[in-house]
């Protein structure tokens, strides 16, 4: 028997990696990570430590080199430890401005090339 799961997200998720810094209220510093997937309404990230659902977070997405293009509040919607030992968790973006939404949409647009950043 085959079971079909209905997608409940309103926005399509893209597996395009986005450099992100996440600042949790009771942590002394931001956590640097790369998105697993992202949409206009949220993203899936990973960390070494567990993150509780409902936790508020400040999200800084770096869509282009040298600057944060998106800075918004978010809330962890779910969290799950994966087989690789990393904690994956979903964050809903809560207060994206219209210019930030437009920049994120342009970044996620199909066919867009992603600049390669190299460390010197």
MIVEX-914666 format. One line per 8 residues: number of its first residue (from 0); their letters; for each residue x, y, z of C-alpha. Coordinates in nm, 4 decimals, m for minus. Layout:
residues N
NUM	a	X Y Z ~ ... $
***
This chain:
residues 120
0	xxxxxxxx	0.0000 0.0000 0.0000 ~ 0.1368 0.3453 m0.0952 ~ 0.0642 0.6394 0.1313 ~ 0.0662 0.9912 m0.0090 ~ 0.1579 1.2779 0.2228 ~ m0.0036 1.6121 0.1425 ~ 0.2426 1.9033 0.1419 ~ 0.1221 2.1542 0.3991 $
8	xxxxxxxx	0.3600 2.4404 0.3231 ~ 0.2234 2.7453 0.1427 ~ 0.5577 2.8314 m0.0180 ~ 0.7887 2.6069 m0.2187 ~ 1.1141 2.5166 m0.0428 ~ 1.4422 2.5532 m0.2305 ~ 1.7515 2.3501 m0.1434 ~ 1.9725 2.6443 m0.2386 $
16	xxxxxxxx	2.2204 2.6906 0.0494 ~ 2.2105 3.0242 0.2306 ~ 2.4737 3.1350 0.4811 ~ 2.2875 3.2204 0.8026 ~ 2.3598 3.3463 1.1513 ~ 2.1018 3.2604 1.4160 ~ 2.0899 3.4407 1.7490 ~ 1.8959 3.2695 2.0269 $
24	xxxxxxxx	1.7901 3.4740 2.3305 ~ 1.9909 3.2891 2.5962 ~ 2.3018 3.2185 2.3874 ~ 2.6092 3.4434 2.4220 ~ 2.6836 3.4464 2.0491 ~ 2.5236 3.3726 1.7127 ~ 2.5339 3.0263 1.5581 ~ 2.6712 3.0185 1.2040 $
32	xxxxxxxx	2.5051 2.7654 0.9752 ~ 2.3929 2.7028 0.6178 ~ 2.0286 2.6443 0.5333 ~ 1.9174 2.2950 0.4367 ~ 1.6239 2.4492 0.2511 ~ 1.4596 2.7911 0.2428 ~ 1.1432 2.9631 0.1223 ~ 0.9931 3.3100 0.1460 $
40	xxxxxxxx	0.8320 3.2141 0.4776 ~ 1.1053 3.0181 0.6534 ~ 1.3910 2.7758 0.6370 ~ 1.5372 2.4553 0.7719 ~ 1.8684 2.4862 0.9505 ~ 2.0916 2.2574 1.1535 ~ 2.2966 2.2885 1.4711 ~ 2.5028 2.0727 1.7029 $
48	xxxxxxxx	2.2795 2.1317 2.0050 ~ 1.9039 2.0674 2.0404 ~ 1.6701 2.3602 1.9742 ~ 1.3227 2.3590 2.1288 ~ 1.0107 2.4234 1.9219 ~ 0.8651 2.7642 2.0042 ~ 1.2065 2.9230 2.0640 ~ 1.2345 3.2793 1.9298 $
56	xxxxxxxx	1.5381 3.3505 1.7104 ~ 1.6900 3.6417 1.5220 ~ 1.7782 3.5354 1.1673 ~ 2.0476 3.6969 0.9540 ~ 2.0700 3.5633 0.5969 ~ 2.3683 3.6500 0.3783 ~ 2.2361 3.6388 0.0217 ~ 2.5341 3.8236 m0.1236 $
64	xxxxxxxx	2.8967 3.8523 m0.0117 ~ 2.9885 4.1023 0.2558 ~ 2.6483 4.1972 0.3964 ~ 2.3371 4.0573 0.5592 ~ 2.0520 4.0951 0.3097 ~ 1.7767 3.9708 0.5382 ~ 1.7458 4.0386 0.9103 ~ 1.4264 3.9221 1.0751 $
72	xxxxxxxx	1.2678 3.7662 1.3789 ~ 1.1763 3.4013 1.3604 ~ 1.0302 3.1201 1.5642 ~ 1.1386 2.7549 1.5706 ~ 0.8372 2.5488 1.4565 ~ 0.9839 2.2001 1.4881 ~ 1.3094 2.0285 1.5790 ~ 1.4398 1.6783 1.5171 $
80	xxxxxxxx	1.7730 1.5002 1.5669 ~ 1.8901 1.3380 1.2441 ~ 2.0922 1.0193 1.1924 ~ 2.4070 1.2275 1.1325 ~ 2.3811 1.3603 1.4901 ~ 2.2846 1.7138 1.3847 ~ 1.9702 1.8824 1.5096 ~ 1.7543 1.9988 1.2162 $
88	xxxxxxxx	1.4900 2.2602 1.2889 ~ 1.2405 2.4689 1.0966 ~ 1.2195 2.8459 1.1453 ~ 0.9237 3.0594 1.0362 ~ 1.0239 3.4147 0.9377 ~ 0.7967 3.6580 1.1201 ~ 0.8708 4.0118 1.0066 ~ 1.0358 4.0220 0.6638 $
96	xxxxxxxx	1.0092 4.3652 0.5068 ~ 0.8890 4.3982 0.1487 ~ 1.2409 4.4792 0.0159 ~ 1.3842 4.1795 0.2039 ~ 1.1099 3.9523 0.0661 ~ 1.1835 4.0774 m0.2868 ~ 1.5578 4.0198 m0.2449 ~ 1.4995 3.6688 m0.1105 $
104	xxxxxxxx	1.2603 3.5932 m0.3987 ~ 1.5208 3.7139 m0.6505 ~ 1.7850 3.4967 m0.4801 ~ 1.5596 3.1900 m0.4993 ~ 1.4542 3.2523 m0.8610 ~ 1.5177 2.9506 m1.0875 ~ 1.8223 2.9844 m1.3108 ~ 1.9961 3.2368 m1.0881 $
112	xxxxxxxx	2.3688 3.1757 m1.0584 ~ 2.5237 3.1769 m0.7141 ~ 2.8567 3.3578 m0.6728 ~ 3.1345 3.1393 m0.5352 ~ 3.3012 3.2840 m0.2266 ~ 3.6594 3.1838 m0.1601 ~ 3.8689 3.2301 0.1510 ~ 4.2064 3.3883 0.0871 $
***
